[in-house]
Amino acid sequence: GEVVDVKGEALPGVAVGFTGEAKHVTTDGRGRYSIAFEPGRLQLEFIKTGYTPARLDIAVEQARRVNARRVVLWHLPLSKGVYLLQDYRYHQLPAVEPVAYRASGQTLVYGAKRNTIEAEAQSAEPLILCYKMPRYDIELCRMQQQEVGLVEAKDDSYTLGVWTRESDVHIELDSIDAPHDTLLALRLAGPLEPGVYGVHWGALDNYKDTDPRVFLFRVPGPPEEQPEEAGETEPEAQSEGEPEGDGSEGSD
């Protein structure tokens, strides 16, 4: 068989062995491996430091040479958190702990101060990955800018801008390294509209037992079209007759 990384490049030095057995081989410089087996239902395990582990189930009824399907291992981030994977690089999302604010009508909302969003997606369908984060209670929501007041403030005229939840976005979870579930991918139902989004585990509902933070990123809008610049003309040349030249300088 063959082991590669997410780029499709050969991955040498991967330990390959059968589940429950100490014997193993390692992939060579081309990411290839060969291991002897007894016929039956087999499960191969693939392990390399800094990468997701993987398993491969094979059923072989008689002794013969088997070409196993290619196995892909994902490299891992350095620390737990939520990431955008762009150009095969992890970009960690900034995490903010929401607090309570007073919105209009004296209702409480939970939001994050409106600081600059440092993480920006390169497309409307970003690959969002959670590393060593809980699998349950995860939510993705679209954020909005809202003017709110401090809960303890006596002056209602003082407000500040914060990010609060506008609407929820439907997601499904894919485990990259099942059954370990240390690296999870958020599968989107479709492209995201331009705006700011947050990944959280109930923090925007004041539920902080799982994780008290919201992880923010921005989906940019389409580039603005630049207005055409008119070419320079000389009023004297246009005052009578046709202007000189071939007429190609009207606009860029």
Secondary structure, 3 states (H helix, E strand, C coil): CEEEECCCCECCCCEEEECCCCCEEECCCCCECCCCCCCEEEEEEEECCCECCEEEEEEECCCCCCCCCCEEECECCCCCEEEEEECCEEEECCEECCEEEECHHHCEEEEEECCCCCCECCCCCCCEEEECCCCCCCEEEEEEEEEEEECCCCCCCCCEEEEEEEEEECEEEEECCCCCCCEEEEEECCCCCCEEEEEECCHHHCCCCCCCCEEEEEECCCCCCCCCCECCCCHHHHCCCCCCCCCCCCEC
